[in-house]
Amino acid sequence: MNKIKFILEQTHTDFNGHVSEAGYLTIANEAIWRVFNSIGLNEIFLDEKIGPIIFDTHMHFKVEAMEGEKVTVHFKAKLSDDCRKIFREIDIINENGQIAVKIISNGAFLDLKKRRVVSASGKISRKF
């Protein structure tokens, strides 16, 4: 389950009437956490006291999306060979199949006690 559907709301839009940068990020983040929850990652993160963190995010805006439109968020993620880094690609696609925005992020896993980047455990890495 790496595709999540949304209806764009007024809270996602900006002064120009289209979805704002913050709106897209809100939708993308909610979709990611839904995917993680559906495959049991949220529970593993809690048990292991590890969480994903993001170092950088790049957004490429392709076509406008407006309030009331239905979109699909397509989420892909992979880990580095040493399981310390996570690479995410998120496409938000309109009803016509056009990519409205492509979001690319790079991050890692944070040990919530030590506050340091750590390698993902086998339980986590197998989910990717």
Contacts in CASP RR format, 6 or more apart in sequence:
PFRMAT RR
TARGET T0000
AUTHOR 0000-0000-0000
METHOD contacts of the structure
MODEL  1
MNKIKFILEQTHTDFNGHVSEAGYLTIANEAIWRVFNSIGLNEIFLDEKI
GPIIFDTHMHFKVEAMEGEKVTVHFKAKLSDDCRKIFREIDIINENGQIA
VKIISNGAFLDLKKRRVVSASGKISRKF
1 35 0 8 1.000
1 38 0 8 1.000
1 39 0 8 1.000
2 35 0 8 1.000
2 74 0 8 1.000
2 75 0 8 1.000
2 76 0 8 1.000
3 72 0 8 1.000
3 73 0 8 1.000
3 74 0 8 1.000
3 75 0 8 1.000
4 30 0 8 1.000
4 31 0 8 1.000
4 34 0 8 1.000
4 35 0 8 1.000
4 72 0 8 1.000
4 73 0 8 1.000
4 75 0 8 1.000
5 70 0 8 1.000
5 71 0 8 1.000
5 72 0 8 1.000
5 73 0 8 1.000
6 27 0 8 1.000
6 30 0 8 1.000
6 31 0 8 1.000
6 70 0 8 1.000
6 71 0 8 1.000
6 72 0 8 1.000
6 73 0 8 1.000
7 68 0 8 1.000
7 69 0 8 1.000
7 70 0 8 1.000
7 71 0 8 1.000
8 19 0 8 1.000
8 27 0 8 1.000
8 65 0 8 1.000
8 66 0 8 1.000
8 67 0 8 1.000
8 68 0 8 1.000
8 69 0 8 1.000
8 70 0 8 1.000
8 71 0 8 1.000
9 67 0 8 1.000
9 68 0 8 1.000
10 67 0 8 1.000
11 23 0 8 1.000
11 26 0 8 1.000
12 19 0 8 1.000
12 20 0 8 1.000
12 23 0 8 1.000
12 24 0 8 1.000
12 26 0 8 1.000
12 27 0 8 1.000
12 67 0 8 1.000
13 19 0 8 1.000
13 20 0 8 1.000
13 23 0 8 1.000
13 66 0 8 1.000
13 67 0 8 1.000
14 20 0 8 1.000
17 66 0 8 1.000
17 67 0 8 1.000
18 64 0 8 1.000
18 65 0 8 1.000
18 66 0 8 1.000
19 27 0 8 1.000
19 64 0 8 1.000
19 65 0 8 1.000
19 66 0 8 1.000
19 67 0 8 1.000
19 100 0 8 1.000
19 101 0 8 1.000
21 59 0 8 1.000
24 59 0 8 1.000
24 92 0 8 1.000
24 100 0 8 1.000
24 101 0 8 1.000
24 103 0 8 1.000
25 57 0 8 1.000
25 59 0 8 1.000
25 103 0 8 1.000
27 71 0 8 1.000
27 73 0 8 1.000
27 92 0 8 1.000
28 73 0 8 1.000
28 75 0 8 1.000
28 90 0 8 1.000
28 92 0 8 1.000
28 103 0 8 1.000
31 73 0 8 1.000
31 75 0 8 1.000
31 90 0 8 1.000
32 75 0 8 1.000
32 88 0 8 1.000
32 90 0 8 1.000
33 42 0 8 1.000
35 75 0 8 1.000
36 42 0 8 1.000
36 45 0 8 1.000
39 127 0 8 1.000
40 127 0 8 1.000
41 124 0 8 1.000
41 127 0 8 1.000
44 121 0 8 1.000
44 123 0 8 1.000
44 124 0 8 1.000
44 127 0 8 1.000
45 51 0 8 1.000
45 52 0 8 1.000
45 124 0 8 1.000
48 121 0 8 1.000
48 123 0 8 1.000
48 124 0 8 1.000
49 111 0 8 1.000
49 112 0 8 1.000
49 113 0 8 1.000
50 109 0 8 1.000
50 110 0 8 1.000
50 111 0 8 1.000
50 112 0 8 1.000
50 118 0 8 1.000
50 120 0 8 1.000
50 121 0 8 1.000
50 124 0 8 1.000
51 109 0 8 1.000
51 110 0 8 1.000
51 112 0 8 1.000
52 86 0 8 1.000
52 107 0 8 1.000
52 108 0 8 1.000
52 109 0 8 1.000
52 110 0 8 1.000
53 107 0 8 1.000
53 108 0 8 1.000
53 109 0 8 1.000
53 110 0 8 1.000
53 117 0 8 1.000
54 88 0 8 1.000
54 105 0 8 1.000
54 106 0 8 1.000
54 107 0 8 1.000
55 105 0 8 1.000
55 106 0 8 1.000
55 107 0 8 1.000
55 108 0 8 1.000
56 105 0 8 1.000
56 106 0 8 1.000
56 107 0 8 1.000
57 103 0 8 1.000
57 104 0 8 1.000
57 105 0 8 1.000
58 103 0 8 1.000
58 104 0 8 1.000
58 105 0 8 1.000
59 101 0 8 1.000
59 102 0 8 1.000
59 103 0 8 1.000
60 101 0 8 1.000
60 102 0 8 1.000
60 103 0 8 1.000
60 104 0 8 1.000
61 100 0 8 1.000
61 101 0 8 1.000
62 98 0 8 1.000
62 99 0 8 1.000
62 100 0 8 1.000
62 101 0 8 1.000
62 102 0 8 1.000
63 94 0 8 1.000
63 98 0 8 1.000
63 99 0 8 1.000
63 100 0 8 1.000
64 100 0 8 1.000
65 71 0 8 1.000
65 92 0 8 1.000
65 94 0 8 1.000
65 100 0 8 1.000
65 101 0 8 1.000
69 94 0 8 1.000
69 95 0 8 1.000
70 94 0 8 1.000
70 95 0 8 1.000
71 92 0 8 1.000
71 93 0 8 1.000
71 94 0 8 1.000
71 95 0 8 1.000
71 100 0 8 1.000
72 92 0 8 1.000
72 93 0 8 1.000
73 90 0 8 1.000
73 91 0 8 1.000
73 92 0 8 1.000
73 93 0 8 1.000
74 90 0 8 1.000
74 91 0 8 1.000
74 92 0 8 1.000
74 93 0 8 1.000
75 88 0 8 1.000
75 89 0 8 1.000
75 90 0 8 1.000
76 88 0 8 1.000
76 89 0 8 1.000
76 90 0 8 1.000
77 86 0 8 1.000
77 87 0 8 1.000
77 88 0 8 1.000
77 89 0 8 1.000
77 128 0 8 1.000
78 86 0 8 1.000
78 87 0 8 1.000
78 128 0 8 1.000
79 85 0 8 1.000
79 86 0 8 1.000
79 87 0 8 1.000
79 120 0 8 1.000
79 125 0 8 1.000
79 128 0 8 1.000
80 86 0 8 1.000
80 87 0 8 1.000
82 119 0 8 1.000
83 109 0 8 1.000
83 119 0 8 1.000
83 120 0 8 1.000
83 122 0 8 1.000
83 124 0 8 1.000
83 125 0 8 1.000
84 108 0 8 1.000
84 109 0 8 1.000
84 117 0 8 1.000
84 118 0 8 1.000
84 119 0 8 1.000
84 120 0 8 1.000
85 106 0 8 1.000
85 107 0 8 1.000
85 108 0 8 1.000
86 106 0 8 1.000
86 107 0 8 1.000
86 108 0 8 1.000
86 109 0 8 1.000
86 120 0 8 1.000
86 128 0 8 1.000
87 104 0 8 1.000
87 105 0 8 1.000
87 106 0 8 1.000
87 107 0 8 1.000
88 103 0 8 1.000
88 104 0 8 1.000
88 105 0 8 1.000
88 106 0 8 1.000
88 107 0 8 1.000
89 102 0 8 1.000
89 103 0 8 1.000
89 104 0 8 1.000
90 102 0 8 1.000
90 103 0 8 1.000
90 104 0 8 1.000
90 105 0 8 1.000
91 99 0 8 1.000
91 101 0 8 1.000
91 102 0 8 1.000
91 103 0 8 1.000
92 99 0 8 1.000
92 100 0 8 1.000
92 101 0 8 1.000
92 103 0 8 1.000
93 99 0 8 1.000
93 100 0 8 1.000
94 100 0 8 1.000
108 117 0 8 1.000
109 117 0 8 1.000
109 118 0 8 1.000
109 119 0 8 1.000
109 120 0 8 1.000
109 124 0 8 1.000
110 116 0 8 1.000
110 117 0 8 1.000
110 118 0 8 1.000
111 117 0 8 1.000
111 118 0 8 1.000
120 128 0 8 1.000
END
